[in-house]
């Protein structure tokens, strides 16, 4: 198991001023609203601690304070409004198309707007939807929150949904409401405020708020979209979790395990700016929203809009157990059933593997669909073990193997594997078919989705087809002095292309107008450089995922530091939009 200097806190240096602590923040805001009859708006993402905001900003001595939570429709009405989208399912809903104004009571909103117009002195409007109450405010602050921190707060039952107090619900149901309703609403509003906010507020660490000017935020996002960068990884335990990441990524050795690392999921990861020596945290999705074309490229934007379509994450089962046997929905099924435009095609790239590691992939030749579904249901109802190897192929898995998993293919990683999962972004649509009879970390049975799964399994994907189409489809592409390039997938049904480079010297890449995501899969460290010096050299370490924006164009990667003179390897993923 390789040790590395994996960076858990990557940050982009940005010029500007940072105000830290409520006293400093209040002094700065007071300087902007010191004259009479001023209006300060503090728009908030769902999950921000509103009580802390109110307490922290009390030094402003506002003559009138409007808490937007008092303007929401009655909770019962919001429950009825959102019910078709939240559904009764423990995990899945349907993507809503609401705007923030749909949650506000029209009469209460009109009265609040009138109050703002007639108020003397300083008026502060704070909370989700605040910018709708006073669209022409003298000062607009956006209090932001990344979804990973939001999830942690949900697990601790600390936050409520938009207009509903669901703090006592299990975290999976809170996440579901956020994913299908609340975050859609908040993102839609935030997109229109990124260009005009006067300040951006980071409240990820309770009691340690940080504020930067809106111009600093926007300049930082523009600069980030023109250079290689990393988002902030986050790690999570799992019932099947392993031990590899503890060593390689420098994690807490006292924890029982780490199963997941989300190393490039911009809709959930954070982005760090380093301003005046301090880390300023925000959702990395802000970059996707504000610099869409520069980051994604015109062809990718045309196809996916403001969705970042490529996801890299780690699945660690070294010293752990098998993942759940699962299948992902077909494109039409995910559209019809959940309102999502594209599905979770994926692949497993083996960063490392123990002796005897394996991947379960595709069905055995001659499998009878009705018999297999009946056996799965019987196992679920009785608790008796499902005979996985009677129905599903088990393939040996070695370091640097690549297994392709187009939607509708039954699969899971076995124990003893360190998987770099390269996939499309939709992240929660995994239909578990069998979970080896174990409980989740909460002590409850994990949700099983045989009903959904049975409707999307592609039964013709059996042994011979899988061997020919999905297992280690490596093809030489090109070679030069000190480098060679291989195509490793993905399957023709999937929109992501992957290329692997082995190199002992500089190798030239080009974005060809589309965003690219890479991971250093071999070697201690390498450096990404611009032939025209358009950005500073960017050093990456073993197992780190990094993003190359579309507008970067040409760039090179070569071994550096410990890896000078040694062979390194990268795996690169991008959207396949040319023949």
C-alpha positions in Angstrom: 0.0 0.0 0.0 1.6 3.3 -1.2 2.0 6.2 1.1 1.4 9.6 -0.5 1.3 13.3 0.3 -2.4 13.4 -0.8 -3.7 17.0 -0.3 -7.0 17.0 1.6 -7.3 20.8 1.6 -6.5 22.0 -2.0 -7.0 25.8 -2.3 -6.8 28.4 -5.0 -4.9 31.6 -4.0 -7.1 34.7 -4.7 -6.3 38.3 -4.2 -8.7 40.3 -2.0 -9.7 41.1 1.5 -11.3 38.6 3.9 -13.2 39.6 7.0 -13.2 36.9 9.7 -15.5 36.8 12.8 -18.8 38.6 13.4 -17.3 41.7 14.8 -15.1 42.3 11.7 -17.9 41.4 9.3 -20.4 43.7 11.1 -17.9 46.6 10.9 -17.5 46.1 7.1 -21.2 45.8 6.5 -21.9 48.8 8.7 -19.6 50.8 6.4 -21.8 49.9 3.5 -25.2 50.7 5.2 -24.2 53.6 7.5 -26.5 56.2 6.0 -30.2 56.4 6.9 -32.9 54.4 5.2 -30.8 51.6 4.0 -31.7 47.9 3.3 -29.3 45.0 3.8 -30.3 41.6 2.4 -28.8 38.4 3.6 -29.9 35.6 1.1 -29.3 32.1 2.5 -28.9 28.6 1.1 -31.0 25.9 2.8 -29.2 24.6 5.9 -27.4 27.8 6.9 -27.8 28.3 10.7 -30.2 31.3 10.7 -30.1 31.7 14.5 -26.3 32.2 14.3 -26.7 34.8 11.5 -29.2 36.7 13.6 -27.0 36.6 16.7 -23.9 37.4 14.7 -25.4 40.4 13.0 -27.1 42.0 16.0 -24.2 44.5 16.2 -25.6 46.2 13.1 -28.4 47.4 15.4 -31.0 47.1 12.7 -34.2 49.2 13.1 -36.2 46.4 11.5 -35.3 42.7 11.1 -37.4 40.6 8.7 -36.9 36.8 9.1 -38.1 35.3 5.9 -39.2 32.1 7.6 -42.2 34.1 8.8 -43.1 34.7 5.2 -43.4 31.1 4.1 -46.7 29.4 3.3 -48.1 27.2 6.1 -46.1 24.0 6.5 -49.1 21.8 5.7 -49.5 23.7 2.4 -45.9 23.3 1.5 -46.1 19.6 2.4 -49.1 19.2 0.0 -47.3 21.2 -2.7 -44.1 19.2 -2.6 -45.7 15.8 -1.9 -45.7 14.5 -5.5 -41.9 15.3 -5.7 -40.8 14.0 -2.3 -43.0 10.8 -2.5 -43.2 8.1 0.1 -40.1 6.3 -1.1 -37.3 6.2 1.5 -34.6 7.2 -1.1 -36.1 8.5 -4.4 -38.4 11.3 -5.4 -39.0 13.3 -8.6 -37.1 16.4 -9.6 -39.3 19.5 -8.9 -39.5 22.6 -11.0 -40.4 25.1 -8.2 -38.9 28.6 -7.6 -38.4 30.2 -4.2 -41.4 32.4 -4.7 -43.6 29.3 -4.8 -42.8 28.7 -1.1 -43.7 32.3 0.1 -47.2 33.4 1.1 -48.2 36.1 -1.5 -49.9 38.3 1.1 -47.0 38.0 3.6 -44.5 38.7 0.8 -46.4 41.8 -0.4 -46.7 43.1 3.2 -43.0 42.6 3.8 -42.1 44.4 0.6 -44.3 47.3 1.6 -42.7 47.4 5.0 -39.3 47.6 3.4 -40.4 50.5 1.2 -41.8 52.4 4.2 -39.1 51.7 6.7 -36.8 54.3 8.1 -33.3 53.5 9.4 -31.6 50.2 8.7 -33.7 47.2 7.6 -32.2 43.7 7.5 -33.9 41.0 5.6 -32.5 37.6 6.3 -33.1 34.0 5.2 -34.0 32.0 2.2 -35.9 34.2 -0.3 -34.6 37.5 1.3 -33.6 38.8 -2.1 -37.2 38.5 -3.3 -38.4 40.7 -0.5 -36.0 43.6 -1.3 -34.8 43.1 -4.9 -33.3 46.7 -4.9 -31.4 46.3 -1.6 -28.5 48.7 -0.9 -26.3 45.7 0.0 -26.7 42.0 -0.9 -24.9 39.3 1.1 -25.2 35.6 0.1 -24.7 33.1 2.9 -23.7 29.9 1.2 -23.3 26.2 2.1 -21.8 23.2 0.4 -24.0 20.1 0.2 -21.5 17.9 2.1 -21.7 20.2 5.2 -25.4 20.3 4.7 -25.6 16.5 4.8 -23.5 16.4 8.0 -26.0 18.9 9.6 -28.9 16.8 8.5 -27.3 13.7 10.1 -27.1 15.6 13.3 -30.7 16.7 12.9 -29.7 20.4 13.1 -31.5 21.9 10.1 -34.9 22.0 8.6 -36.0 22.0 4.9 -37.5 25.0 3.1 -40.7 25.8 4.9 -40.9 22.4 6.7 -39.5 21.2 10.0 -38.2 17.8 9.0 -35.3 17.7 11.5 -36.5 14.5 13.1 -36.7 12.6 9.8 -34.0 10.1 9.0 -31.1 11.7 7.1 -31.9 9.8 3.9 -35.3 11.4 3.7 -33.8 14.9 4.5 -31.3 14.3 1.7 -34.1 13.3 -0.7 -36.1 16.5 0.0 -32.9 18.5 -0.6 -31.9 16.7 -3.8 -35.3 16.7 -5.5 -36.8 20.0 -4.1 -34.9 22.4 -1.9 -31.5 22.4 -3.6 -33.1 22.8 -7.0 -35.0 25.9 -5.7 -31.9 27.4 -3.9 -29.6 26.9 -6.9 -32.1 28.5 -9.3 -32.2 31.6 -7.1 -28.5 31.7 -6.5 -27.6 31.6 -10.2 -29.2 35.0 -10.6 -27.3 36.5 -7.6 -23.8 35.4 -8.4 -23.2 38.3 -10.7 -24.6 41.0 -8.4 -24.0 40.0 -4.8 -21.9 42.6 -2.9 -20.5 40.0 -0.5 -20.3 36.2 -0.1 -20.5 34.7 3.4 -18.9 31.4 4.4 -20.6 29.9 7.6 -19.4 26.3 7.2 -17.5 26.4 10.5 -20.0 27.5 13.2 -18.8 30.5 15.1 -16.1 31.3 12.5 -17.8 33.2 9.7 -15.7 34.6 6.8 -16.7 37.3 4.3 -15.3 38.3 1.0 -16.5 40.9 -1.5 -18.5 39.8 -4.4 -15.9 41.1 -6.8 -13.3 38.9 -5.1 -15.6 35.8 -5.5 -16.2 36.5 -9.2 -12.5 37.2 -9.9 -11.6 34.0 -8.1 -14.1 32.0 -10.1 -12.9 33.4 -13.4 -9.3 32.6 -12.5 -10.2 29.1 -11.4 -11.9 28.4 -14.7 -8.7 29.1 -16.6 -6.3 26.7 -14.8 -6.1 23.2 -13.4 -7.7 22.9 -10.0 -9.0 20.4 -7.5 -12.2 20.5 -5.4 -12.1 19.6 -1.7 -12.5 15.8 -1.2 -14.6 14.4 1.5 -14.6 11.0 3.1 -17.3 8.8 4.6 -17.5 5.4 6.2 -19.6 2.5 4.8 -20.9 -0.8 5.9 -18.4 -2.4 3.5 -15.6 0.2 3.9 -11.9 -0.6 3.9 -8.5 0.6 5.1 -6.6 1.7 2.1 -7.5 5.4 2.2 -6.5 5.7 5.8 -2.9 5.2 4.8 -2.8 6.7 1.3 -5.0 9.8 2.0 -3.8 10.4 5.6 -7.1 9.8 7.4 -7.9 9.2 11.0 -6.5 5.7 11.8 -8.9 5.3 14.8 -12.0 5.3 12.6 -13.4 1.9 11.8 -13.2 2.3 8.1 -13.6 4.7 5.1 -15.6 3.4 2.2 -16.1 6.5 0.1 -14.1 9.5 -1.1 -15.9 12.0 -3.2 -12.9 13.4 -5.0 -14.7 15.1 -7.9 -18.5 15.6 -7.5 -18.8 19.4 -8.0 -22.5 19.5 -7.1 -21.6 18.2 -3.6 -17.9 19.1 -3.1 -16.5 22.4 -1.7 -14.1 24.8 -3.4 -11.5 26.6 -1.3 -10.2 30.0 -2.0 -7.1 31.1 -0.1 -7.6 34.8 0.7 -5.1 36.6 2.9 -3.9 33.2 4.2 -7.4 32.0 5.2 -9.4 29.2 3.5 -12.7 30.5 2.2 -15.2 27.7 1.5 -18.1 27.6 -1.0 -19.9 25.0 -3.1 -17.8 24.1 -6.1 -21.0 24.2 -8.1 -20.7 28.0 -8.0 -17.9 27.7 -10.5 -20.1 25.6 -12.8 -22.9 28.2 -12.6 -20.8 31.3 -13.1 -18.2 30.1 -15.6 -20.2 27.4 -17.4 -18.7 27.7 -20.9 -15.2 28.4 -19.8 -15.2 25.3 -17.6 -17.3 22.8 -19.5 -16.8 24.0 -23.1 -19.5 24.9 -25.6 -20.3 21.3 -26.8 -20.6 20.0 -23.3 -22.7 23.0 -22.2 -24.9 22.5 -25.2 -25.6 18.9 -24.1 -25.6 19.2 -20.3 -26.4 22.8 -19.5 -25.0 23.7 -16.1 -24.6 20.1 -15.0 -21.0 19.0 -14.5 -21.3 15.6 -16.1 -18.3 13.6 -14.9 -17.9 12.2 -11.4 -14.8 10.6 -9.9 -15.0 8.9 -6.5 -13.2 6.2 -4.5 -14.7 2.9 -3.2 -12.4 1.2 -0.7 -13.0 -2.4 0.1 -9.4 -3.4 1.0 -9.8 -4.9 4.4 -13.6 -4.4 3.9 -16.5 -6.3 2.3 -18.4 -6.6 -0.9 -20.4 -3.6 -2.1 -24.2 -4.2 -2.6 -25.2 -6.0 -5.7 -26.8 -3.2 -7.8 -27.9 -1.8 -11.1 -28.4 1.7 -12.4 -31.5 2.9 -14.3 -31.7 3.2 -18.1 -31.9 6.7 -19.5 -35.6 6.5 -20.3 -36.4 5.0 -16.9 -34.6 7.8 -14.9 -36.4 10.4 -17.0 -39.9 8.9 -16.6 -39.6 7.9 -13.0 -37.4 10.6 -11.4 -37.3 13.6 -13.8 -33.5 13.3 -14.4 -32.2 13.9 -17.9 -29.4 11.4 -18.0 -28.4 8.3 -16.0 -25.4 7.0 -14.1 -23.3 5.1 -16.5 -20.0 4.3 -14.9 -16.8 2.2 -14.7 -14.5 0.7 -12.1 -10.8 1.5 -12.5 -8.6 -0.5 -10.1 -6.2 1.8 -8.3 -5.1 -1.1 -6.2 -6.2 -4.6 -5.4 -5.4 -7.4 -2.9 -4.6 -10.9 -4.0 -7.9 -12.6 -4.8 -9.9 -9.4 -5.4 -12.8 -9.5 -7.7 -15.5 -7.6 -9.4 -19.1 -8.9 -10.0 -20.2 -7.8 -13.5 -23.0 -9.0 -15.8 -25.1 -12.1 -15.7 -24.2 -15.8 -16.2 -25.0 -17.3 -19.5 -28.5 -18.7 -19.6 -29.8 -16.8 -16.5 -33.6 -17.0 -16.2 -34.9 -13.5 -15.3 -38.0 -14.7 -13.4 -36.0 -17.2 -11.4 -33.3 -14.6 -10.5 -35.9 -12.0 -9.4 -37.8 -14.6 -7.4 -34.6 -15.6 -5.7 -33.7 -12.0 -4.8 -37.2 -11.4 -3.4 -37.0 -14.6 -1.4 -33.7 -13.5 0.1 -35.1 -10.1 1.0 -38.2 -11.6 2.6 -36.6 -14.5 4.5 -33.0 -13.3 5.2 -31.5 -16.3 3.5 -28.4 -15.6 1.4 -28.8 -14.9 -2.3 -26.6 -17.2 -4.3 -24.8 -14.4 -6.2 -22.4 -16.6 -8.2 -25.2 -18.7 -9.5 -26.5 -15.7 -11.5 -23.7 -13.1 -11.7 -20.2 -13.3 -13.2 -17.3 -12.9 -10.8 -14.1 -11.6 -12.5 -10.6 -11.5 -11.1 -9.5 -7.9 -10.4 -6.0 -6.6 -10.5 -4.3 -3.2 -10.2 -5.0 -1.0 -13.3 -7.8 -3.2 -14.6 -10.8 -1.3 -16.0 -14.4 -2.6 -15.9 -17.0 -0.8 -17.9 -20.6 -0.6 -16.5 -23.2 0.9 -18.9 -26.6 1.5 -17.3 -28.7 -1.6 -16.8 -25.7 -3.9 -16.0 -25.7 -5.8 -12.8 -22.5 -5.2 -10.9 -20.6 -4.6 -7.6 -17.0 -4.5 -6.4 -15.9 -7.4 -4.3 -13.8 -7.1 -1.2 -10.1 -6.3 -1.5 -10.4 -3.7 -4.2 -9.6 0.0 -4.3 -11.9 1.4 -7.0 -11.7 4.7 -8.8 -15.2 5.0 -10.0 -15.5 7.1 -13.1 -19.1 7.8 -13.9 -21.8 10.2 -15.0 -22.9 12.6 -12.3 -26.4 11.5 -11.2 -25.3 10.1 -7.8 -28.2 8.5 -5.9 -29.8 6.3 -8.4 -28.3 3.0 -7.3 -30.9 0.2 -7.2 -29.6 -2.3 -4.6 -30.6 -5.9 -5.4 -28.8 -7.7 -2.5 -26.7 -6.4 0.3 -25.2 -9.6 1.7 -27.6 -9.6 4.7 -25.9 -6.8 6.5 -27.2 -3.7 8.3 -26.3 -0.1 7.5 -24.2 2.1 9.8 -27.4 3.2 11.5 -28.2 -0.4 12.5 -31.1 -0.6 10.1 -31.5 -2.7 7.0 -30.3 -0.8 4.0 -33.0 0.0 1.4 -33.3 -2.7 -1.3 -34.8 -1.7 -4.7 -35.6 -5.0 -6.4 -38.8 -3.5 -7.9 -36.9 -0.7 -9.6 -34.0 -2.9 -10.5 -36.0 -5.6 -12.2 -37.4 -3.0 -14.6 -34.0 -1.9 -15.9 -31.7 -5.0 -15.9 -30.4 -5.7 -19.4 -30.8 -9.5 -19.3 -28.8 -10.1 -22.5 -25.6 -8.8 -20.9 -24.3 -12.3 -20.1 -20.8 -13.8 -19.8 -19.5 -13.8 -23.3 -20.8 -10.3 -24.1 -19.4 -8.9 -20.8 -16.0 -10.5 -21.5 -15.8 -9.0 -25.0 -17.4 -5.6 -24.3 -16.8 -4.6 -20.6 -13.6 -6.2 -19.2 -10.2 -4.5 -19.9 -11.0 -3.1 -23.4 -7.5 -1.6 -23.6 -6.3 -0.4 -27.1 -3.1 1.4 -28.0 -3.8 4.9 -29.4 -0.5 6.7 -29.8 3.1 6.9 -28.5 6.1 9.2 -28.5 9.4 9.8 -26.8 8.8 8.8 -23.2 5.1 8.3 -23.3 2.3 6.1 -24.7 -1.5 6.5 -24.7 -4.2 3.8 -24.4 -7.9 3.9 -24.8 -9.5 2.0 -21.9 -13.2 2.7 -22.6 -15.9 3.5 -21.9 -18.5 1.4 -23.6 -20.1 2.8 -26.8 -23.4 3.2 -24.9 -21.7 5.6 -22.5 -20.9 9.2 -23.2 -17.6 9.3 -21.3 -14.3 8.5 -23.0 -11.3 7.5 -21.0 -7.6 7.5 -21.9 -4.7 6.3 -19.9 -1.2 7.7 -20.4 2.1 6.2 -19.2 5.0 8.6 -19.2 8.5 9.2 -18.0 8.8 12.6 -19.6 6.4 15.4 -20.8 3.2 14.3 -22.5 1.1 16.8 -24.3 -2.7 16.9 -23.9 -5.4 19.2 -25.3 -8.9 19.8 -24.0 -10.3 20.0 -27.6 -13.0 22.3 -26.3 -14.3 20.1 -23.5 -13.7 19.8 -19.7 -11.4 16.9 -18.7 -11.0 15.1 -15.3 -7.8 13.2 -14.5 -6.3 11.1 -11.7 -2.7 10.3 -11.1 -3.0 6.5 -10.9 0.7 5.8 -10.8 3.7 7.8 -9.5 4.3 10.0 -6.4 3.8 13.3 -8.1 3.5 15.0 -11.5 3.2 18.6 -12.7 0.7 20.1 -15.1 2.1 23.0 -17.1 1.0 25.4 -19.8 3.2 25.6 -22.9 2.3 29.3 -23.1 2.6 29.9 -19.3 -1.1 30.7 -19.1 -1.2 29.3 -15.6 1.3 28.5 -12.9 2.7 24.9 -12.8 0.2 22.7 -10.9 1.6 19.8 -8.9 -0.6 16.7 -8.3 0.1 13.7 -6.1 -0.7 10.0 -6.3 -4.5 9.3 -6.3 -5.5 13.0 -6.5 -8.2 13.9 -9.0 -7.9 17.2 -10.8 -10.0 19.1 -13.4 -8.8 20.8 -16.5 -11.3 23.5 -17.7 -12.2 23.4 -21.4 -10.7 26.9 -22.1 -7.2 25.7 -21.0 -6.6 24.2 -24.4 -3.1 22.7 -24.6 -1.3 21.5 -21.4 1.5 19.0 -20.5 2.0 16.6 -17.7 5.4 15.2 -16.6 6.8 13.4 -13.6 8.3 15.7 -10.9 9.8 15.6 -7.4 10.0 12.0 -6.2 8.9 10.7 -9.6 11.6 12.3 -11.7 12.9 9.6 -14.0 10.2 7.1 -13.1 7.1 6.1 -15.0 3.9 7.8 -14.0 0.3 7.1 -15.1 -2.9 9.2 -15.5 -6.4 8.2 -16.4 -8.3 10.9 -18.2 -12.1 11.2 -18.7 -14.0 13.6 -21.0 -17.3 13.8 -22.8 -17.3 12.0 -26.1 -18.8 14.5 -28.5 -16.8 13.9 -31.7 -16.6 10.7 -33.8 
